[in-house]
Amino acid sequence: RLLRVAQIFRASHLLTRWRNKLNIDSGRLALFQNAALLGITCHWIACLWGFIGNSNLLTLSCREELGDADPRLLQFPTRRYFINSYADADDFDPAAWSELSWVVTFAENRAAKTPVDLCDPFTRYGIAFYWSTMTL
């Protein structure tokens, strides 16, 4: 363990020497470090927010998950996802909210008017990253 601690001190010494050799301004370095920290924080919050959205996707069915005999595929041949009905749910009963997530709410409200594919994980990550960036 002591060898690893010594390697950390040696690495910090090398970074300090490299910074002095390149003559990097401490203000610019602090700006870069803060921007990097903000980017990493936004990424982790987006991953967490995406995980929360994916954890309860019982009401959203992607085209690949449906069987070939599903009548919705014939009725809507270009649609990438379908929202299962939860009309019986009581809006004021928290137990009925278990099947809803921000992904389903987004699909019903905003994505219904746009060609967004919420079955694509990169699209969901992009939406979550945008949310985390605007929230911070």
C-alpha positions as CSV (number, residue, x, y, z in Angstrom):
1,R,0.0,0.0,0.0
2,L,2.8,2.4,0.8
3,L,4.1,1.9,-2.7
4,R,0.8,3.0,-4.2
5,V,0.7,6.1,-2.0
6,A,4.3,6.9,-3.1
7,Q,3.1,6.5,-6.8
8,I,0.3,8.9,-6.2
9,F,2.7,11.5,-4.8
10,R,5.1,10.9,-7.7
11,A,2.3,11.3,-10.2
12,S,1.2,14.6,-8.6
13,H,4.9,15.7,-8.7
14,L,5.0,14.8,-12.4
15,L,1.8,16.7,-13.1
16,T,3.1,19.8,-11.3
17,R,6.4,19.7,-13.2
18,W,4.4,19.2,-16.5
19,R,2.2,22.2,-15.6
20,N,5.2,24.4,-14.8
21,K,7.0,23.3,-18.0
22,L,4.0,24.1,-20.2
23,N,3.4,27.4,-18.3
24,I,-0.3,26.8,-17.8
25,D,-2.1,29.7,-16.1
26,S,-3.7,28.6,-12.8
27,G,-6.9,30.5,-13.7
28,R,-7.3,28.5,-16.9
29,L,-6.4,25.3,-15.2
30,A,-9.1,26.0,-12.5
31,L,-11.6,26.8,-15.3
32,F,-10.8,23.6,-17.1
33,Q,-11.0,21.5,-13.9
34,N,-14.4,23.1,-13.0
35,A,-15.7,22.5,-16.5
36,A,-14.6,18.9,-16.4
37,L,-16.1,18.4,-12.9
38,L,-19.4,19.9,-14.2
39,G,-19.4,17.6,-17.2
40,I,-18.7,14.5,-15.2
41,T,-21.4,15.5,-12.6
42,C,-24.0,16.1,-15.4
43,H,-23.1,12.7,-16.9
44,W,-23.6,10.8,-13.6
45,I,-26.8,12.6,-12.9
46,A,-28.0,11.8,-16.4
47,C,-27.1,8.2,-15.9
48,L,-29.0,8.1,-12.6
49,W,-32.0,9.9,-14.1
50,G,-32.0,7.5,-17.1
51,F,-31.8,4.5,-14.7
52,I,-34.8,5.8,-12.8
53,G,-36.7,6.3,-16.1
54,N,-35.8,2.8,-17.3
55,S,-36.6,1.1,-14.0
56,N,-40.4,1.3,-14.5
57,L,-41.1,1.0,-18.2
58,L,-44.1,-1.3,-17.9
59,T,-46.3,1.1,-19.8
60,L,-44.0,1.6,-22.7
61,S,-43.5,-1.2,-25.2
62,C,-40.9,-0.9,-27.9
63,R,-41.6,-2.3,-31.4
64,E,-38.9,-5.1,-30.9
65,E,-40.6,-6.3,-27.7
66,L,-44.0,-6.9,-29.4
67,G,-44.9,-10.1,-31.1
68,D,-45.5,-10.2,-34.9
69,A,-49.2,-10.8,-34.3
70,D,-49.8,-7.6,-32.3
71,P,-52.5,-5.6,-34.0
72,R,-50.8,-2.3,-33.2
73,L,-48.0,-3.1,-35.6
74,L,-50.4,-3.4,-38.5
75,Q,-52.3,-0.3,-37.4
76,F,-49.2,1.8,-37.0
77,P,-46.4,0.4,-39.1
78,T,-44.0,3.3,-38.7
79,R,-44.3,3.8,-34.9
80,R,-41.3,2.7,-32.8
81,Y,-43.0,2.5,-29.4
82,F,-46.5,2.1,-27.9
83,I,-47.9,3.2,-24.6
84,N,-50.0,0.6,-22.8
85,S,-53.2,1.8,-21.4
86,Y,-53.3,2.8,-17.7
87,A,-56.7,4.5,-17.9
88,D,-57.9,2.6,-14.8
89,A,-55.2,4.2,-12.7
90,D,-56.3,6.8,-10.1
91,D,-54.2,10.0,-10.5
92,F,-54.4,10.6,-6.7
93,D,-53.4,7.1,-5.7
94,P,-49.6,6.9,-5.3
95,A,-49.7,3.1,-5.7
96,A,-51.0,3.6,-9.2
97,W,-48.0,5.6,-10.2
98,S,-45.7,2.6,-10.0
99,E,-45.9,1.9,-13.8
100,L,-45.2,5.5,-14.8
101,S,-41.8,7.0,-15.4
102,W,-40.5,10.2,-16.9
103,V,-39.9,8.4,-20.1
104,V,-43.6,7.4,-20.5
105,T,-44.7,11.0,-19.5
106,F,-42.2,12.4,-22.1
107,A,-43.5,10.0,-24.7
108,E,-47.1,10.9,-24.1
109,N,-46.6,14.7,-24.1
110,R,-43.6,15.9,-26.0
111,A,-42.3,13.0,-28.0
112,A,-45.8,12.3,-29.4
113,K,-45.4,15.4,-31.5
114,T,-41.9,14.7,-32.7
115,P,-40.1,11.8,-34.4
116,V,-38.1,10.9,-31.2
117,D,-37.4,7.2,-30.7
118,L,-37.5,6.6,-27.0
119,C,-36.6,2.9,-27.5
120,D,-33.1,4.0,-28.4
121,P,-31.0,4.2,-25.2
122,F,-28.8,7.0,-26.6
123,T,-31.9,9.1,-27.2
124,R,-33.0,8.6,-23.6
125,Y,-29.5,9.4,-22.4
126,G,-29.5,12.6,-24.5
127,I,-32.8,13.7,-23.0
128,A,-31.5,12.9,-19.5
129,F,-28.2,14.7,-20.1
130,Y,-30.1,17.7,-21.3
131,W,-32.3,17.6,-18.2
132,S,-29.3,17.3,-15.9
133,T,-27.4,20.1,-17.6
134,M,-30.3,22.5,-17.5
135,T,-31.1,21.5,-13.8
136,L,-27.5,22.2,-12.7
